[in-house]
Amino acid sequence: MKKLLAILVLAIFPYLVYSQDVSSGQLSGNFQLEAQSYVTDSVIGAENVPDKIRSNAYLNLIYTTGKYEVGMRYENYMKPLLGFEQNYEGQGIPYRYATYKSDFLDVTAGNFYEQFGSGMIFRAYEEWTLGIDNSLDGFRFKIRPTEGVEFTGLIGKQRLYWDMSRGSVRGGNLELNINELINGLLPDDYQLLLGGSLVSKYQADDNSFLNLPENTLAYSTRAELAGTSFNFEVEYSYKYNDPNASNKYNFNPGSGLLISGSYFTDGLGISLMAHRIDNLDFRSDRSARGNELLINYIPPLTVQHTYGLASIYPFSTKMNGEAGIQAEINYLIPKDFFLGGSNITINYSIVKELDTTWVDKYEYTSNSMFGERTYFQDLNFEIQTKWTKDFKSLIKYLNITYDKDIMENEGAPDYGKVKADILVLDLTYNFNRKHSLRTELQHIWAKQDSALIVPDNVNGNWMQILFEYTIAPQWFFTFYDQFNYGNDKEENQIHYLNGSIAYIFKSNRVQLGYGKQRKGILCVGGVCRAVPASNGFYLSVSSSF
């Protein structure tokens, strides 16, 4: 079936292109290539790569005419870059689809991405930088019977590298916009959205020792109320027992509660978010691990920091159990006061274990309160100031507690907790309309509360300096050095030097760089993957049309 649909899409492409007037259809797409050369470097732990050069590349093609759209994506991994699952090695067209869209009905056959609510029980998505693609291969339809009502139904199997999952996924989602459905029920400056979802997974029971459920049902309900100065959202989800490798085959049901609220007015914004996640790891194959075949997605509570040293200790959502809160205040200082026009952001988040007690090997009881163990805590402060039309600054301070055993070692007591203070100074000066220089100065003061058992290049104090010179709108020159001068072992005190040149022309971008990459964790949106140490050239080419 998969090969048949790919052949059908390839056959439709030329027919649509050549049977339509040029003005009646549009061909669009994008291309990206990431290539890396590898040099063995025992000092930083960069492994020997026999093929020396590896690359990830894809080409998207989309043709749209009237109510019809067909698309496909060619992918090439020769071999995949280090840090990506090597099961991606190969080339082909793993993503292809055909869609019909009208005011009343949308229909898609083939691969597609979709999300119900916040994603707590269903999110099919792609994240190129993490090597994640859990698209569904099957059939989806959307019906809008009246204004303010949309129903989505879908069925399919998830992508697993160049294959598909053994289990199948079925789901439905109902969205109600009360303002559009019932005119005049609410004031014009208020909006009320309601939603509900059902998702079911089927996988045959092939376990010789356990009686496993073959059908697992999950559901969620949600509501959002928004006004001119506030927004409030709540979502609750429940999943029936789903023993799998990730939750050590326990038979507890799963649940999730997400609450968020925000208030904003001139110069001031306040937000508060909390969630509690219990045994909510949901996959279309019970033997899958890591980022494989996840049906759902849990939005992270913590800030996803982008500065180099601030991202050394990132947090990734614990799908099987965590509870946390996040609060943030944004304030714009009035221009009549000292530092007038500056924007201040204060953010605090804490994520802890659940308070649970195991009854036996396969079941536990869970209380509503936090457990004692703190997985992650982050207090950060940021102030952005524009001193003149040509000069601006950003100062950021972070205080982080990071349970390295939980985050990187599956709970084994090798590293303990890291307590880190991080300071970032980001300065930008515009020499004229085309030339500018951005400088970053960063420092980490870090200590761990237990002696190291496993050798580690990351521990201790770090410093970083970065220069980025821009000749707008086309040229970017970047150099930076990360130096872990405070490592417990003197032989592990290493300069990670990097330099790159980027050129942009219209929708095309080319970047060439060389340097050392420290071993660590890369996170996007609360989802993470391990990044191995590497040394070599790096090439990135991207284009859209």
Secondary structure as a PSIPRED ss2 file (coil, helix, strand):
# PSIPRED VFORMAT (PSIPRED V4.0)

   1 M C   1.000  0.000  0.000
   2 K H   0.000  1.000  0.000
   3 K H   0.000  1.000  0.000
   4 L H   0.000  1.000  0.000
   5 L H   0.000  1.000  0.000
   6 A H   0.000  1.000  0.000
   7 I H   0.000  1.000  0.000
   8 L H   0.000  1.000  0.000
   9 V H   0.000  1.000  0.000
  10 L H   0.000  1.000  0.000
  11 A H   0.000  1.000  0.000
  12 I H   0.000  1.000  0.000
  13 F H   0.000  1.000  0.000
  14 P H   0.000  1.000  0.000
  15 Y H   0.000  1.000  0.000
  16 L H   0.000  1.000  0.000
  17 V H   0.000  1.000  0.000
  18 Y H   0.000  1.000  0.000
  19 S H   0.000  1.000  0.000
  20 Q C   1.000  0.000  0.000
  21 D C   1.000  0.000  0.000
  22 V H   0.000  1.000  0.000
  23 S H   0.000  1.000  0.000
  24 S H   0.000  1.000  0.000
  25 G E   0.000  0.000  1.000
  26 Q E   0.000  0.000  1.000
  27 L E   0.000  0.000  1.000
  28 S E   0.000  0.000  1.000
  29 G E   0.000  0.000  1.000
  30 N E   0.000  0.000  1.000
  31 F E   0.000  0.000  1.000
  32 Q E   0.000  0.000  1.000
  33 L E   0.000  0.000  1.000
  34 E E   0.000  0.000  1.000
  35 A E   0.000  0.000  1.000
  36 Q E   0.000  0.000  1.000
  37 S E   0.000  0.000  1.000
  38 Y C   1.000  0.000  0.000
  39 V C   1.000  0.000  0.000
  40 T C   1.000  0.000  0.000
  41 D E   0.000  0.000  1.000
  42 S C   1.000  0.000  0.000
  43 V C   1.000  0.000  0.000
  44 I C   1.000  0.000  0.000
  45 G C   1.000  0.000  0.000
  46 A E   0.000  0.000  1.000
  47 E C   1.000  0.000  0.000
  48 N C   1.000  0.000  0.000
  49 V C   1.000  0.000  0.000
  50 P C   1.000  0.000  0.000
  51 D C   1.000  0.000  0.000
  52 K C   1.000  0.000  0.000
  53 I E   0.000  0.000  1.000
  54 R E   0.000  0.000  1.000
  55 S E   0.000  0.000  1.000
  56 N E   0.000  0.000  1.000
  57 A E   0.000  0.000  1.000
  58 Y E   0.000  0.000  1.000
  59 L E   0.000  0.000  1.000
  60 N E   0.000  0.000  1.000
  61 L E   0.000  0.000  1.000
  62 I E   0.000  0.000  1.000
  63 Y E   0.000  0.000  1.000
  64 T E   0.000  0.000  1.000
  65 T E   0.000  0.000  1.000
  66 G C   1.000  0.000  0.000
  67 K C   1.000  0.000  0.000
  68 Y E   0.000  0.000  1.000
  69 E E   0.000  0.000  1.000
  70 V E   0.000  0.000  1.000
  71 G E   0.000  0.000  1.000
  72 M E   0.000  0.000  1.000
  73 R E   0.000  0.000  1.000
  74 Y E   0.000  0.000  1.000
  75 E E   0.000  0.000  1.000
  76 N E   0.000  0.000  1.000
  77 Y E   0.000  0.000  1.000
  78 M C   1.000  0.000  0.000
  79 K C   1.000  0.000  0.000
  80 P C   1.000  0.000  0.000
  81 L C   1.000  0.000  0.000
  82 L C   1.000  0.000  0.000
  83 G C   1.000  0.000  0.000
  84 F C   1.000  0.000  0.000
  85 E C   1.000  0.000  0.000
  86 Q H   0.000  1.000  0.000
  87 N H   0.000  1.000  0.000
  88 Y H   0.000  1.000  0.000
  89 E C   1.000  0.000  0.000
  90 G E   0.000  0.000  1.000
  91 Q E   0.000  0.000  1.000
  92 G E   0.000  0.000  1.000
  93 I E   0.000  0.000  1.000
  94 P E   0.000  0.000  1.000
  95 Y E   0.000  0.000  1.000
  96 R E   0.000  0.000  1.000
  97 Y E   0.000  0.000  1.000
  98 A E   0.000  0.000  1.000
  99 T E   0.000  0.000  1.000
 100 Y E   0.000  0.000  1.000
 101 K E   0.000  0.000  1.000
 102 S C   1.000  0.000  0.000
 103 D C   1.000  0.000  0.000
 104 F C   1.000  0.000  0.000
 105 L E   0.000  0.000  1.000
 106 D E   0.000  0.000  1.000
 107 V E   0.000  0.000  1.000
 108 T E   0.000  0.000  1.000
 109 A E   0.000  0.000  1.000
 110 G E   0.000  0.000  1.000
 111 N E   0.000  0.000  1.000
 112 F E   0.000  0.000  1.000
 113 Y C   1.000  0.000  0.000
 114 E E   0.000  0.000  1.000
 115 Q E   0.000  0.000  1.000
 116 F C   1.000  0.000  0.000
 117 G C   1.000  0.000  0.000
 118 S C   1.000  0.000  0.000
 119 G C   1.000  0.000  0.000
 120 M C   1.000  0.000  0.000
 121 I C   1.000  0.000  0.000
 122 F C   1.000  0.000  0.000
 123 R E   0.000  0.000  1.000
 124 A E   0.000  0.000  1.000
 125 Y C   1.000  0.000  0.000
 126 E E   0.000  0.000  1.000
 127 E E   0.000  0.000  1.000
 128 W H   0.000  1.000  0.000
 129 T H   0.000  1.000  0.000
 130 L H   0.000  1.000  0.000
 131 G C   1.000  0.000  0.000
 132 I E   0.000  0.000  1.000
 133 D E   0.000  0.000  1.000
 134 N C   1.000  0.000  0.000
 135 S C   1.000  0.000  0.000
 136 L E   0.000  0.000  1.000
 137 D E   0.000  0.000  1.000
 138 G E   0.000  0.000  1.000
 139 F E   0.000  0.000  1.000
 140 R E   0.000  0.000  1.000
 141 F E   0.000  0.000  1.000
 142 K E   0.000  0.000  1.000
 143 I E   0.000  0.000  1.000
 144 R C   1.000  0.000  0.000
 145 P C   1.000  0.000  0.000
 146 T C   1.000  0.000  0.000
 147 E C   1.000  0.000  0.000
 148 G C   1.000  0.000  0.000
 149 V E   0.000  0.000  1.000
 150 E E   0.000  0.000  1.000
 151 F E   0.000  0.000  1.000
 152 T E   0.000  0.000  1.000
 153 G E   0.000  0.000  1.000
 154 L E   0.000  0.000  1.000
 155 I E   0.000  0.000  1.000
 156 G E   0.000  0.000  1.000
 157 K E   0.000  0.000  1.000
 158 Q E   0.000  0.000  1.000
 159 R E   0.000  0.000  1.000
 160 L E   0.000  0.000  1.000
 161 Y C   1.000  0.000  0.000
 162 W C   1.000  0.000  0.000
 163 D E   0.000  0.000  1.000
 164 M E   0.000  0.000  1.000
 165 S C   1.000  0.000  0.000
 166 R C   1.000  0.000  0.000
 167 G C   1.000  0.000  0.000
 168 S E   0.000  0.000  1.000
 169 V E   0.000  0.000  1.000
 170 R E   0.000  0.000  1.000
 171 G E   0.000  0.000  1.000
 172 G E   0.000  0.000  1.000
 173 N E   0.000  0.000  1.000
 174 L E   0.000  0.000  1.000
 175 E E   0.000  0.000  1.000
 176 L E   0.000  0.000  1.000
 177 N E   0.000  0.000  1.000
 178 I H   0.000  1.000  0.000
 179 N H   0.000  1.000  0.000
 180 E H   0.000  1.000  0.000
 181 L H   0.000  1.000  0.000
 182 I C   1.000  0.000  0.000
 183 N C   1.000  0.000  0.000
 184 G C   1.000  0.000  0.000
 185 L C   1.000  0.000  0.000
 186 L C   1.000  0.000  0.000
 187 P C   1.000  0.000  0.000
 188 D C   1.000  0.000  0.000
 189 D C   1.000  0.000  0.000
 190 Y C   1.000  0.000  0.000
 191 Q E   0.000  0.000  1.000
 192 L E   0.000  0.000  1.000
 193 L E   0.000  0.000  1.000
 194 L E   0.000  0.000  1.000
 195 G E   0.000  0.000  1.000
 196 G E   0.000  0.000  1.000
 197 S E   0.000  0.000  1.000
 198 L E   0.000  0.000  1.000
 199 V E   0.000  0.000  1.000
 200 S E   0.000  0.000  1.000
 201 K E   0.000  0.000  1.000
 202 Y E   0.000  0.000  1.000
 203 Q C   1.000  0.000  0.000
 204 A C   1.000  0.000  0.000
 205 D C   1.000  0.000  0.000
 206 D C   1.000  0.000  0.000
 207 N C   1.000  0.000  0.000
 208 S C   1.000  0.000  0.000
 209 F C   1.000  0.000  0.000
 210 L C   1.000  0.000  0.000
 211 N C   1.000  0.000  0.000
 212 L C   1.000  0.000  0.000
 213 P C   1.000  0.000  0.000
 214 E C   1.000  0.000  0.000
 215 N E   0.000  0.000  1.000
 216 T E   0.000  0.000  1.000
 217 L E   0.000  0.000  1.000
 218 A E   0.000  0.000  1.000
 219 Y E   0.000  0.000  1.000
 220 S E   0.000  0.000  1.000
 221 T E   0.000  0.000  1.000
 222 R E   0.000  0.000  1.000
 223 A E   0.000  0.000  1.000
 224 E E   0.000  0.000  1.000
 225 L E   0.000  0.000  1.000
 226 A E   0.000  0.000  1.000
 227 G C   1.000  0.000  0.000
 228 T C   1.000  0.000  0.000
 229 S C   1.000  0.000  0.000
 230 F E   0.000  0.000  1.000
 231 N E   0.000  0.000  1.000
 232 F E   0.000  0.000  1.000
 233 E E   0.000  0.000  1.000
 234 V E   0.000  0.000  1.000
 235 E E   0.000  0.000  1.000
 236 Y E   0.000  0.000  1.000
 237 S E   0.000  0.000  1.000
 238 Y E   0.000  0.000  1.000
 239 K E   0.000  0.000  1.000
 240 Y C   1.000  0.000  0.000
 241 N C   1.000  0.000  0.000
 242 D C   1.000  0.000  0.000
 243 P C   1.000  0.000  0.000
 244 N C   1.000  0.000  0.000
 245 A C   1.000  0.000  0.000
 246 S C   1.000  0.000  0.000
 247 N C   1.000  0.000  0.000
 248 K C   1.000  0.000  0.000
 249 Y C   1.000  0.000  0.000
 250 N C   1.000  0.000  0.000
 251 F C   1.000  0.000  0.000
 252 N C   1.000  0.000  0.000
 253 P C   1.000  0.000  0.000
 254 G E   0.000  0.000  1.000
 255 S E   0.000  0.000  1.000
 256 G E   0.000  0.000  1.000
 257 L E   0.000  0.000  1.000
 258 L E   0.000  0.000  1.000
 259 I E   0.000  0.000  1.000
 260 S E   0.000  0.000  1.000
 261 G E   0.000  0.000  1.000
 262 S E   0.000  0.000  1.000
 263 Y E   0.000  0.000  1.000
 264 F E   0.000  0.000  1.000
 265 T E   0.000  0.000  1.000
 266 D C   1.000  0.000  0.000
 267 G C   1.000  0.000  0.000
 268 L E   0.000  0.000  1.000
 269 G E   0.000  0.000  1.000
 270 I E   0.000  0.000  1.000
 271 S E   0.000  0.000  1.000
 272 L E   0.000  0.000  1.000
 273 M E   0.000  0.000  1.000
 274 A E   0.000  0.000  1.000
 275 H E   0.000  0.000  1.000
 276 R E   0.000  0.000  1.000
 277 I E   0.000  0.000  1.000
 278 D E   0.000  0.000  1.000
 279 N C   1.000  0.000  0.000
 280 L C   1.000  0.000  0.000
 281 D C   1.000  0.000  0.000
 282 F C   1.000  0.000  0.000
 283 R E   0.000  0.000  1.000
 284 S C   1.000  0.000  0.000
 285 D C   1.000  0.000  0.000
 286 R C   1.000  0.000  0.000
 287 S C   1.000  0.000  0.000
 288 A C   1.000  0.000  0.000
 289 R C   1.000  0.000  0.000
 290 G C   1.000  0.000  0.000
 291 N C   1.000  0.000  0.000
 292 E C   1.000  0.000  0.000
 293 L C   1.000  0.000  0.000
 294 L E   0.000  0.000  1.000
 295 I C   1.000  0.000  0.000
 296 N C   1.000  0.000  0.000
 297 Y C   1.000  0.000  0.000
 298 I C   1.000  0.000  0.000
 299 P C   1.000  0.000  0.000
 300 P C   1.000  0.000  0.000
 301 L C   1.000  0.000  0.000
 302 T C   1.000  0.000  0.000
 303 V C   1.000  0.000  0.000
 304 Q C   1.000  0.000  0.000
 305 H C   1.000  0.000  0.000
 306 T C   1.000  0.000  0.000
 307 Y C   1.000  0.000  0.000
 308 G C   1.000  0.000  0.000
 309 L C   1.000  0.000  0.000
 310 A C   1.000  0.000  0.000
 311 S C   1.000  0.000  0.000
 312 I C   1.000  0.000  0.000
 313 Y C   1.000  0.000  0.000
 314 P C   1.000  0.000  0.000
 315 F C   1.000  0.000  0.000
 316 S C   1.000  0.000  0.000
 317 T C   1.000  0.000  0.000
 318 K C   1.000  0.000  0.000
 319 M C   1.000  0.000  0.000
 320 N C   1.000  0.000  0.000
 321 G E   0.000  0.000  1.000
 322 E E   0.000  0.000  1.000
 323 A E   0.000  0.000  1.000
 324 G E   0.000  0.000  1.000
 325 I E   0.000  0.000  1.000
 326 Q E   0.000  0.000  1.000
 327 A E   0.000  0.000  1.000
 328 E E   0.000  0.000  1.000
 329 I E   0.000  0.000  1.000
 330 N E   0.000  0.000  1.000
 331 Y E   0.000  0.000  1.000
 332 L E   0.000  0.000  1.000
 333 I C   1.000  0.000  0.000
 334 P C   1.000  0.000  0.000
 335 K C   1.000  0.000  0.000
 336 D C   1.000  0.000  0.000
 337 F C   1.000  0.000  0.000
 338 F C   1.000  0.000  0.000
 339 L C   1.000  0.000  0.000
 340 G C   1.000  0.000  0.000
 341 G C   1.000  0.000  0.000
 342 S C   1.000  0.000  0.000
 343 N E   0.000  0.000  1.000
 344 I E   0.000  0.000  1.000
 345 T E   0.000  0.000  1.000
 346 I E   0.000  0.000  1.000
 347 N E   0.000  0.000  1.000
 348 Y E   0.000  0.000  1.000
 349 S E   0.000  0.000  1.000
 350 I E   0.000  0.000  1.000
 351 V E   0.000  0.000  1.000
 352 K E   0.000  0.000  1.000
 353 E E   0.000  0.000  1.000
 354 L E   0.000  0.000  1.000
 355 D E   0.000  0.000  1.000
 356 T E   0.000  0.000  1.000
 357 T E   0.000  0.000  1.000
 358 W E   0.000  0.000  1.000
 359 V C   1.000  0.000  0.000
 360 D C   1.000  0.000  0.000
 361 K C   1.000  0.000  0.000
 362 Y C   1.000  0.000  0.000
 363 E C   1.000  0.000  0.000
 364 Y E   0.000  0.000  1.000
 365 T E   0.000  0.000  1.000
 366 S E   0.000  0.000  1.000
 367 N E   0.000  0.000  1.000
 368 S E   0.000  0.000  1.000
 369 M E   0.000  0.000  1.000
 370 F E   0.000  0.000  1.000
 371 G E   0.000  0.000  1.000
 372 E E   0.000  0.000  1.000
 373 R E   0.000  0.000  1.000
 374 T E   0.000  0.000  1.000
 375 Y E   0.000  0.000  1.000
 376 F E   0.000  0.000  1.000
 377 Q E   0.000  0.000  1.000
 378 D E   0.000  0.000  1.000
 379 L E   0.000  0.000  1.000
 380 N E   0.000  0.000  1.000
 381 F E   0.000  0.000  1.000
 382 E E   0.000  0.000  1.000
 383 I E   0.000  0.000  1.000
 384 Q E   0.000  0.000  1.000
 385 T E   0.000  0.000  1.000
 386 K E   0.000  0.000  1.000
 387 W C   1.000  0.000  0.000
 388 T C   1.000  0.000  0.000
 389 K C   1.000  0.000  0.000
 390 D C   1.000  0.000  0.000
 391 F E   0.000  0.000  1.000
 392 K E   0.000  0.000  1.000
 393 S E   0.000  0.000  1.000
 394 L E   0.000  0.000  1.000
 395 I E   0.000  0.000  1.000
 396 K E   0.000  0.000  1.000
 397 Y E   0.000  0.000  1.000
 398 L E   0.000  0.000  1.000
 399 N E   0.000  0.000  1.000
 400 I E   0.000  0.000  1.000
 401 T E   0.000  0.000  1.000
 402 Y E   0.000  0.000  1.000
 403 D E   0.000  0.000  1.000
 404 K H   0.000  1.000  0.000
 405 D H   0.000  1.000  0.000
 406 I H   0.000  1.000  0.000
 407 M H   0.000  1.000  0.000
 408 E H   0.000  1.000  0.000
 409 N C   1.000  0.000  0.000
 410 E C   1.000  0.000  0.000
 411 G C   1.000  0.000  0.000
 412 A C   1.000  0.000  0.000
 413 P C   1.000  0.000  0.000
 414 D C   1.000  0.000  0.000
 415 Y C   1.000  0.000  0.000
 416 G C   1.000  0.000  0.000
 417 K E   0.000  0.000  1.000
 418 V E   0.000  0.000  1.000
 419 K E   0.000  0.000  1.000
 420 A E   0.000  0.000  1.000
 421 D E   0.000  0.000  1.000
 422 I E   0.000  0.000  1.000
 423 L E   0.000  0.000  1.000
 424 V E   0.000  0.000  1.000
 425 L E   0.000  0.000  1.000
 426 D E   0.000  0.000  1.000
 427 L E   0.000  0.000  1.000
 428 T E   0.000  0.000  1.000
 429 Y E   0.000  0.000  1.000
 430 N E   0.000  0.000  1.000
 431 F C   1.000  0.000  0.000
 432 N C   1.000  0.000  0.000
 433 R C   1.000  0.000  0.000
 434 K C   1.000  0.000  0.000
 435 H E   0.000  0.000  1.000
 436 S E   0.000  0.000  1.000
 437 L E   0.000  0.000  1.000
 438 R E   0.000  0.000  1.000
 439 T E   0.000  0.000  1.000
 440 E E   0.000  0.000  1.000
 441 L E   0.000  0.000  1.000
 442 Q E   0.000  0.000  1.000
 443 H E   0.000  0.000  1.000
 444 I E   0.000  0.000  1.000
 445 W E   0.000  0.000  1.000
 446 A E   0.000  0.000  1.000
 447 K E   0.000  0.000  1.000
 448 Q E   0.000  0.000  1.000
 449 D C   1.000  0.000  0.000
 450 S C   1.000  0.000  0.000
 451 A C   1.000  0.000  0.000
 452 L C   1.000  0.000  0.000
 453 I C   1.000  0.000  0.000
 454 V C   1.000  0.000  0.000
 455 P C   1.000  0.000  0.000
 456 D C   1.000  0.000  0.000
 457 N C   1.000  0.000  0.000
 458 V C   1.000  0.000  0.000
 459 N C   1.000  0.000  0.000
 460 G C   1.000  0.000  0.000
 461 N C   1.000  0.000  0.000
 462 W E   0.000  0.000  1.000
 463 M E   0.000  0.000  1.000
 464 Q E   0.000  0.000  1.000
 465 I E   0.000  0.000  1.000
 466 L E   0.000  0.000  1.000
 467 F E   0.000  0.000  1.000
 468 E E   0.000  0.000  1.000
 469 Y E   0.000  0.000  1.000
 470 T E   0.000  0.000  1.000
 471 I E   0.000  0.000  1.000
 472 A C   1.000  0.000  0.000
 473 P C   1.000  0.000  0.000
 474 Q C   1.000  0.000  0.000
 475 W E   0.000  0.000  1.000
 476 F E   0.000  0.000  1.000
 477 F E   0.000  0.000  1.000
 478 T E   0.000  0.000  1.000
 479 F E   0.000  0.000  1.000
 480 Y E   0.000  0.000  1.000
 481 D E   0.000  0.000  1.000
 482 Q E   0.000  0.000  1.000
 483 F E   0.000  0.000  1.000
 484 N C   1.000  0.000  0.000
 485 Y C   1.000  0.000  0.000
 486 G C   1.000  0.000  0.000
 487 N C   1.000  0.000  0.000
 488 D C   1.000  0.000  0.000
 489 K C   1.000  0.000  0.000
 490 E H   0.000  1.000  0.000
 491 E H   0.000  1.000  0.000
 492 N H   0.000  1.000  0.000
 493 Q C   1.000  0.000  0.000
 494 I C   1.000  0.000  0.000
 495 H E   0.000  0.000  1.000
 496 Y E   0.000  0.000  1.000
 497 L E   0.000  0.000  1.000
 498 N E   0.000  0.000  1.000
 499 G E   0.000  0.000  1.000
 500 S E   0.000  0.000  1.000
 501 I E   0.000  0.000  1.000
 502 A E   0.000  0.000  1.000
 503 Y E   0.000  0.000  1.000
 504 I E   0.000  0.000  1.000
 505 F E   0.000  0.000  1.000
 506 K C   1.000  0.000  0.000
 507 S C   1.000  0.000  0.000
 508 N E   0.000  0.000  1.000
 509 R E   0.000  0.000  1.000
 510 V E   0.000  0.000  1.000
 511 Q E   0.000  0.000  1.000
 512 L E   0.000  0.000  1.000
 513 G E   0.000  0.000  1.000
 514 Y E   0.000  0.000  1.000
 515 G E   0.000  0.000  1.000
 516 K E   0.000  0.000  1.000
 517 Q E   0.000  0.000  1.000
 518 R C   1.000  0.000  0.000
 519 K C   1.000  0.000  0.000
 520 G E   0.000  0.000  1.000
 521 I E   0.000  0.000  1.000
 522 L E   0.000  0.000  1.000
 523 C E   0.000  0.000  1.000
 524 V E   0.000  0.000  1.000
 525 G C   1.000  0.000  0.000
 526 G C   1.000  0.000  0.000
 527 V E   0.000  0.000  1.000
 528 C E   0.000  0.000  1.000
 529 R E   0.000  0.000  1.000
 530 A E   0.000  0.000  1.000
 531 V E   0.000  0.000  1.000
 532 P C   1.000  0.000  0.000
 533 A C   1.000  0.000  0.000
 534 S E   0.000  0.000  1.000
 535 N E   0.000  0.000  1.000
 536 G E   0.000  0.000  1.000
 537 F E   0.000  0.000  1.000
 538 Y E   0.000  0.000  1.000
 539 L E   0.000  0.000  1.000
 540 S E   0.000  0.000  1.000
 541 V E   0.000  0.000  1.000
 542 S E   0.000  0.000  1.000
 543 S E   0.000  0.000  1.000
 544 S E   0.000  0.000  1.000
 545 F C   1.000  0.000  0.000
